[in-house]
């Protein structure tokens, strides 16, 4: 725990191991504790474990402020009562883990979102049963057609029945003398001729409009009407059969709760139209992805055990007795670094893996196994690449920042301190050397760590008896030292630790020490990706992972997706049942329509022909008179006399009733037709139009034409960016490829001397070389980061459920790429800021002595060395690492060049103005090289086409030194990869005239049958009610029309007419039947009607009605 104390520095008589210099120590006087603050090896570690207790206590804060330099600022304690999640004793590490955020305030304004979204329209589908109107019209049309069909069938059946009956009766009669038997061929021939004649006569005399008491001309007219009726009906049916039989319809098939096997089977055959929406759109990756790993065996080996490290730790206490290349001195740092990398790799992978598994896979539609495996594998590959590259970039960035700033290593492996004494052997100054010794015989550094790694093999060394020299005992194969322990670690291999002989050599040289432990060599059989000679640098770049194991479960994904139903469509010809149903529904309406139309046409034709014949034969003298009155008169007479229920009854009131029934029938039929027509014309129906896409130009055209309701789904909703995006950096900033960053130029600036003298001109060149060295590393890292990030990006998936227009596509990809570029830049800049904060917060010195300097105690016998911060103007490096001043040599300033606390923060503030100016460069080189002309110095830079000359290097680094780059977005390739072939457009329209006509025709057949039954009953009931209210129960007398038998004399000129007159009784008969129905006259007709009714009722009850009613009542439409 930190506290407040007094101190005095005085001479100590304690001696160091070499007995050369006396040490000074602090005489500490304890005053008080500072609650919550701890001290440790580094300020950062201490800070993370500390709390803010003292800043929440006014007494503690007053005591602390009383012992600090006086200030006019008044500090108030923290009010922790307002904190939601933290208390005064909360460690600062916890605060940082929560990003110092006490409370999140989240405001979600749906109205603002809706206003920004601006949906133009909304559409939805719902499922309902068929309406009553649709059911009635469908059944009515179907009944009309069935009645027409059953009439014909029943007639055929009854005729066949009577023939069979007559044949049976004839067999029961007494046998008649047989005529001479003919040969079988003659019999067959006569039978064929007789059949042909019967068929010909039947067709010739076929009369479907037969009426009793018709004369020969009326019968001929009825036959003509029959022929026209049959021709029109069969022609219409043939056209309808061809139209419906050759037409195709889209069948929508729905599978409820399909198992995974059935879904995969459907997906293979109906991939284009299959739609299986997931009930869970967002599925956590942990539900179907499992990723495990095995670290390199070194991480779990006995080599890194506590006992082994204890042995090296014991040696570390007497480290000054060993040469700096001795593994007994260097090994502890190396093995601790390996442990750190193992721990860091493990935590990095676990954090990234937790993020991966906590991420949700968004799928509106159920993915097929192939698509799922491809997308998941890409996801895992991107995860592995991203983890490795992020870990590698952070490691390289930390290394380059440390090396470029030349931070002091506690192992004194990258610098050397040399004391300067006066004539009395008093220490007056400490001199720093940038480097290390290259051989045992070197007394001063000969290898510069500013520009080189200075790697050497480690081994065991013996110290001479006088302690002045070291001799090599043996080298350790694969183990290297360098300026920094991490540099040596990355170059080293583990080959010695796989070799039992090598391990015995190492153990034997460690034997004299009290800690005794043996361990087995590493096992080569456990190696999968690496070999014994793989460098630790390569192993570290692979995050120390020996093996990745990944498991992807499609079944688990399918269970999480839980599709409730799958819908797919396919096109097929109309089936037989559907065609027959359509024909039956239309047949009734067509039959009624053609009966009326054909009858009128034939009557008009016959009347017209008779009129022309009479006019020609009599030479009528009526000339110039208007025919309009006669047409009107005839029309009125026809309308008054029309009787569609004519029973040929002689009773007046029956005829009047039939005519009244006809008028009611016509009125109801016309009214129903008009109402249905109006309804059909004004009702709006939703239609889905399908439009085929032939090229990408159609997409823009369709979106411009149909602003709402257009849907063009992609067959491949997830498309890899590499299929249509090409990203490549064409050119970086000219500084990255210039000779200013070459090793030769940096060595020239560094000079031959490794001594650091902050007050000398040579120091300016050394500091500038350090800046340019960091700049060179940044160029390399930016290049690697761009190449890696762009490769990862084009390997990711672009989600597009709908095809985009070219403008939308370009805008979306541009925005995505811009965000990618910004993300890469921010990740690097945040990492640099973090490293700068760590270096500055821990007050780590640079071997350039530019931020902190050693100060010798001025007392005569002082041997104690203190440090103090360097000031640049009014800025102290103790308070800020951004302190800097313009670089000047002999009062000559150089535009853009700065000197300050550390090369890295100063570099980010500098500009490249001087490097664009040849005169500035010549002056700089002339001043640095002591007025000597150096050979092969680089010339000024070419002007940048993107960056200004006075742009800071920090701003250039924020754009990753990218001068210009290639961004190609191939919309045609995206269109092809999307796989869209058609678009659907939902629109509302009123029915067209063809639909209205076919619907009305289909309805007329059923309405006709219904009204022909109901209208006579209504009129009869009406008359009975009127008679009842007027006359009570008085019997109404029957009036009989005087009907005189008459003979129709006709000209018989053909055998057909003779046959026609012989077959029919032309004489008019008188009937006393009171029934209003014309078809209920004799027993045979009554039997026919009864059979028709029975067959119709049975057919409807057993077949038609259950199927149609079930489909109509329980079927649903969307």
FENDA-V193039 format. One record per helix or strand of 2 or more residues. SS is the DSSP state (hx for helix, st for strand). FROM is the first residue (numbers start at 1). TO is the last residue. If there is no record, write none. Layout:
SS/FROM/TO ; SS/FROM/TO
//
This chain:
st/3/15 ; st/22/33 ; hx/43/49 ; hx/54/56 ; hx/58/66 ; hx/80/82 ; hx/92/97 ; hx/110/117 ; st/128/129 ; hx/132/172 ; hx/184/204 ; hx/216/246 ; st/248/256 ; hx/260/269 ; st/282/284 ; hx/285/287 ; st/289/295 ; hx/297/300 ; hx/302/304 ; hx/306/316 ; hx/319/321 ; hx/327/358 ; st/360/362 ; hx/369/405 ; st/416/421 ; st/427/433 ; st/456/463 ; st/470/481 ; hx/485/491 ; hx/495/498 ; hx/500/510 ; hx/524/526 ; hx/536/541 ; st/545/552 ; hx/554/561 ; st/565/573 ; hx/576/618 ; hx/628/641 ; hx/652/682 ; st/684/692 ; hx/697/705 ; st/710/711 ; st/718/720 ; hx/721/723 ; st/725/732 ; hx/734/737 ; hx/739/741 ; hx/743/750 ; st/755/756 ; hx/761/794 ; st/797/799 ; hx/806/841 ; st/852/856 ; st/865/869 ; st/871/872 ; st/875/876 ; st/884/889 ; st/892/900 ; hx/903/909 ; hx/913/916 ; hx/918/928 ; hx/953/958 ; st/962/969 ; hx/971/978 ; st/982/990 ; hx/993/1031 ; hx/1055/1063 ; hx/1083/1114 ; st/1116/1117
//
